[in-house]
Amino acid sequence: MLTINLIREKTDEVIRRLQIKNFDAKELVTKILTLDEDRRSTQNKLDGIQSELNNISREIGELIKSNRKEEAEARKNQTLQLKKEIETLSGQLSSNESELKTLLIRLPNLPSQSVPVGSNAEANTIEREGGNLPRLTPDALPHWDLARQYDIIDFELGNKLTGAGFPVYKGQGSKLQRALINFFLDENIKAGYLEIMPPLMVNEDSGFGTGQLPDKDAQMYHVTLDNFYLIPTAEVPVTNIYRDVILEYKDLPVKNTAYTPCFRREAGSYGKDVRGLNRLHQFDKVEIVQIQHPDKSYETLDEMVSHVEGLVRKLELPYRIVRLCGGDMSFTSALTFDFEVFAGAQKRWLEVSSVSNFESFQANRLKLRYREEVSKKPALAHTLNGSSLALPRIVAALLENNQTTDGILIPEALVPYTGFAMITRNG
């Protein structure tokens, strides 16, 4: 959530930069500023009357001490009227603040100055590429056929048990899943991240804190009886650990990693792009989250991108890093880099990670602050997160790119985790 001070002090810049996200903010910003002016005027009136009430209360005390009871009683009658005015103004202020918050949460985060202008993914820019594209035979199979052939993922059984988008992993497929999860976690821990095992359901406050609610409520699975939400990513519970927390400067950066299943309704998804592991309703992902000083968050973003790049390299996958344009960015992000890997049989790039800096946007919702010195007022921290990595499309690319006549080769870095170097038909 953008701060009202930023909107008030840099109105034209806020409107201009939100246009990069294809968001016309002029009318909404005007309403916010008008409401803010009313709020401040009401607050000033309330403060003035409260000050007057306090003065009269002290005066009443002095009058009673001086045995001037009639004067004290007259002043008490005066305080009754002031209290009524305070009650009325307090109600107005509360209503005003609620309406102001409702408007503020409709504004997306400002894009960083380095975000490319563009309305959709076609305007994204490729930062760099790595790895070698696989050389496959013309009869190379896509991962959903390989999964059936080697009996490692059963999409039909998942459909029977739950529905489309809930695959069942079997045998070496299950071991590959566990291997990837443990590999990612171990690599993150080596990089200084503390492992967290969070709940898989969160309350409304947590969904609001990281920006999923109310903006993306239609994409989340809602447990209506208890009013909980199944998490779409570990970012939500892990970042919310620090909701309403004031961190000390010496404790920054905070670095956490977590493995969780993730649940997304993916409403509106259909067609060839959702086949197999390309788009699921339940999938496994390892996440990294950092909370950092504002002066260092973009340096940290670069470090996180390099870390994820190292993971993809160790898996020997061809990849590219894409800087998202304004029209392709999320509501909450200030700058996002997507990682895509090439799936040889499908002959297409698949997104496997997003690494983002949210600056103070989430922190303002979370009331997540840091204190530079004991004598100084706490300030909003910056939050960052990234997938390291999401498993389904990683698995899709590994299966497709490494298929041979004898089986599917496992990258060398994963063999200590899988316990086998090849997926075979009798594995």
N, C-alpha and C positions, 0 to 999 in steps of 0.2 A: 504494500500500500504506500502510495506517495505521501509524504508529509505535507500538511497544510502550509507550513512555512515555505517549502520549496515552491508550491503552486502560487503562493502569494508573492514571493520575491522574484520568481522567474517565470511569470505567466506565459509570455510569448515563446520562451524557449521550450516549455512543457508542451504547448500546443504544436510547435514546429517539430519537435522530436517524436511525438506520438504519431504524427503523420507518416513517419518512416515505417511504423507498424500498421499503416493503413487505417489508423483510428482517428476520426475527426473529433477532437476533444473540445472544440471551441465552445459549443453550447453548454456542455457539461461543466467545463471549467468556470464559465460565467455563473452558472447556478451555484457552484461550490463557493465561489468568492462572495457572492451575495449572501448566501447562508452563513458563511464565516463572519461576515461583517455584522449580521444580525446577532450571531452568537456572542461575539466580542462585546457588542453594545449591551446585550442582556447581562453578560458577566460583569461588566463595569457597573451597571445599575445595581446588580445584586451585591457586589463588593461594597458599593457606597452605602447601601441601606444596612448591610451587616455591620459596617464600621460605625454607622450612626447608632445602631442598636447596642453595640458593645459600649459605646461612650455613655449612652443613657443608663445602661445597666450599672456601670461604675458610678454614675451620678446618683442613682437610686441608693446604692450602698452608702454613699457619703451622707445623703439626706437622712437615711434611717439612723445612722450613727449620731447625727446631729439632732435626732428626735423631731425631725420636720416631716411627720407622717403624711400630712395632707398633700404636701408637694411630691413626696415619694409616690403616693397613690396616683396622683395625676400623671406622673411620668410613667408609671406602670401601664396605665391605660394607653398611653402613647406607644408603648412597646408592642401592645396587642395588634395595633394597626400595622406596625412595621413587620411583625411576624407574618401577618396575612400577605403582605406584599412580597416578603421573602418566599413564602410558600408558592405564590403565583409565579414569580420569576424563576424559581427553581424548577417548576414544572415546565415552563417555557424553555429553559436552558436544556433540560433533559431531552425534551422532544426535538429541539434544534440539533443537539449533538448526535442523536440517533439518526436523524435525517441526513446530517452531514456525513456520517460514517457510511450510510447506505449509498450516497453518491460517490464518496471517495473510493470505495472498493470496486466501482465500475471502471476506474481508470487503470489501464495496464501499466506495467513498469516502463520507464523510459529506456529506449535502446541506447547502448553505448555509442560513442561518436564513431567507432570503427565498424558499426553494422552497415552492410551494404544496403542500398535502396533497392526495393523490388517487391512485387506483389505476391510472388509464389516461389516455389523451389527452383524454378529455372534461373532465378537471379542469385542463387547461392554461389559462393566462390570457393574453388578448391584451393586449400592452403598448401597441401603437399600430398604426395602419394608414396607408397612403399610396397615392397614385395613383388613377386612375379605372378602374372596371370597363369593359371593352370593350362596345360596342354592336354586336352581330353580327346578321346576318340569320338567320332560322330554319333556313336550309339551310347554315349555317356548318359546315365540316368539321373533324374532329379532326386532330391533327397527323400521325397515321399515314396518313390518306387524302391529306392535303396533300403529304406526303413522296413518296407514289407518284405523285400527279398532276404534281408538278414535278420528279420524278426526282432528288431530292436525298438521300434516305436509302433504302437497300434492305435491308429486314428479312429478306426471303426469301433473298437472297444470303448474308447473314451467317449465317443458319441452315444454309445449304448448306456454307459454309466451316468453321464451328465448331459453332454450335448457337444456340438461342434466347437472346436477350439480348446478342448480339454483332453490332450493325448495321454496315453498310457505308455510309459517307458518300460522296457523289459530287458533282462539279461545284460549284455554288454552296453545297451543303450542306457540303462539305469546307472551302470558303473561309469560311463562317460559323463553323465550328468554330475554325479558326485565328484568325479575327478576334476571337472571344470570348476565347480564351486570351491573345492578345497584349494585348488591351484590359485584361483583369484584371491581368495581370502589370505592365503599364505603370502602372496606377493604384496598385497596391500599392507599386511602386518609388518612385513620387512621394510616397507616405506614409511612406517611410523604411525599407521592407523590403528586405533583401538577397536577391537571387534566388539560389536553389540549384537545381542539377539533380542529384537523388539517384539511387541505384540503384532499380530497380523490384522487386528481391527483397531480402529481409532474412533474417538468421539468427534463431535462437530467442531469443537475448539481446535483440535489438531488439524482437521481438514481445512479450516479457515486459515490457520497459522501459516501454512505453506502454500496457500493459494488454490487448493483444489475446490474448496467451497467458497462462495456459491457458484463459481464459474464453471466447474467441470462435474457438478453433481450427477449429471445424466450419464457420465462415463464410469461412475463408481457403483459397485454393488452395495446396496443399502440393507442392513439388517434392521427392519422396521420396528420389531418388537422392543429392541433395546436401544434403537437409534444409534447404532454403530455403523461404520463403513469399513469394508474390506480394503486393505491398502492397495493402491495402484503401483506403489514403489516404496522401498524402505526409507527413501528421503523423508516421507511424511512422519513416521514415528521417531526416527532418529533426530531430525532437526527439531522436533517438538520437545525433545528432552530439555532443550534450553529455552523453552517458552517461559517468560516472566523471570528470567535469570539475568543477573548482572555478573559478568565475568571480569576477572582481574586481567590487566594488560599482560602480565607475566605468563598467564595461562594460554595466550594466543600463540599460534593457531590451535584450535581444537580440531582433531582429526579422528573421525569415526568411520568404520566400515561395517557393513551388515549384509548377510545373505537372508533373503526372504523369498517365498513365493509372492507373486504379484497378480492382482486381479483387475481386469479391465473389461468393461462391457463392449468396447469398440463398436458402439452403435454406428450404423451407416456403412460399415466395412463389408465389401462383397467383391466377387470376381476372382480372377486368377491371382491377384496380389495377396490373397489371404490363404492360398492353398498350403497344405502341410504345416510347417513350422513358421511360415512367413508372418502370420498374425494369429495370436492366441488370446483366449480369455484368461487363462492361467498359465504363468510361466515363471521360471526361476531367474533371479537376477542378484548379482552382488553390487552393492552401491558404496560409493565413497562420498563423505560429507565433510566439509570444512567450514569452520567459523573463523573469520580472520579480521584483522584491523583494516579499515577502509583504505589506508595508504598502501597496503600490500596485497589486496585481493586480486588484482590483475596479474601480478607476478605469480601468485598462487594458482590462478587459472591456467597459466602457461605450464606450470609444474604438473598440474593434474592431467592436462592434455598429453604431456610427455610420458607420464606414468601409464596412461591407458594405451598410448602408442607402443610402449614397451611390451605390454601384455599381448597385443595383437601380433607384434613381431615374433614373440616367442611361440605363438601358435602357428607361425609360418603362413599367415594368410595375406593375400594381396589386399591392400586397404587404401583408402583416401580419407583425408580430414577436410571437412567442409565447414566454412563459416556461413552461418545462416543469415539470410537477408531479413529485413524488418517484417515482411509479410509472411515469413515462414517460421517466425519465432513464437515461443509460448507467451502467454499472458504475463507471466512473472519474470521472465528472463531479461537481463540487460545485454548479455552476449552469450551465444551458444555455438559450440563446435560439435558437429555430428561426426561420428566415425562410421564409415561404410566399408563392408568387406565384399569381395566379388565371389558370387556363387557360380562356378563354372558351367554346370549343366543348365541352369536357368539363364545364364549369360546376363546377369543383372547384379546391380549393387544393392546390398541390403544394409539398412541402418542397424548398428549393434550397440551404439552408445551415444549419449548426449552429455556433454560436459558444459556446465553453465555457471555464470556469475550472476547472482540476483541482486548484487549490491545490498542496499538496506531495505529493499522492498519487502522481503519476507520478515526481516528483523523488526520492521515497524509493526507488522501484524502480530508478530510473536512477542513484542516488547522485550526483545533480546538485545541487551546492551553490554558494553564493557566500560570499565573505569580505568583511565590512564593513570590517574593519581588519586589518592584518598581525598584530597581537597577539591578535586574537579568533579563536575556534574557528569554522570554517565552518558555515553553517546551510543547511537545505534551501530551494531557490528555489521559486517557483510557476511552473507552466507553463499556457499558454493556447493554444487554436487555433481556427480557424474556416475554413469554406469560403468562398472569395471569387472565384469561386463554382463550384458543380458545374454542368456544362454541360447534361446531357440535359433536365432539366425546364425550365431556362431556355429552351432551344431550343424545347421543346414549347409553352411559353406565348408565345414570340415568334411562332411560326408561326401559332398559332390566333388570337391577339389581333389580329394585323396583316394578316390576309387581306383582300383586296379582289377585285373582279372582274378587275382588271388584273394582279394578282400579290400578293406578300407584301412589305410595306414593311419596311425595315431602320431601326432607331432611328438618329437623327442621330449619336449618339456613336459608332456602329459603322461608319458609312459610310467614314471615312478608313481603316479596317482592312479592310473587305470590298472596297472599290473599286467597289461598286454600291449603289444606293439601293433596289433592289427585286429580289426573286427572281421570275424569269419562267420561262415554259415553255420558252423557247429560250435560257435563260441558260447 
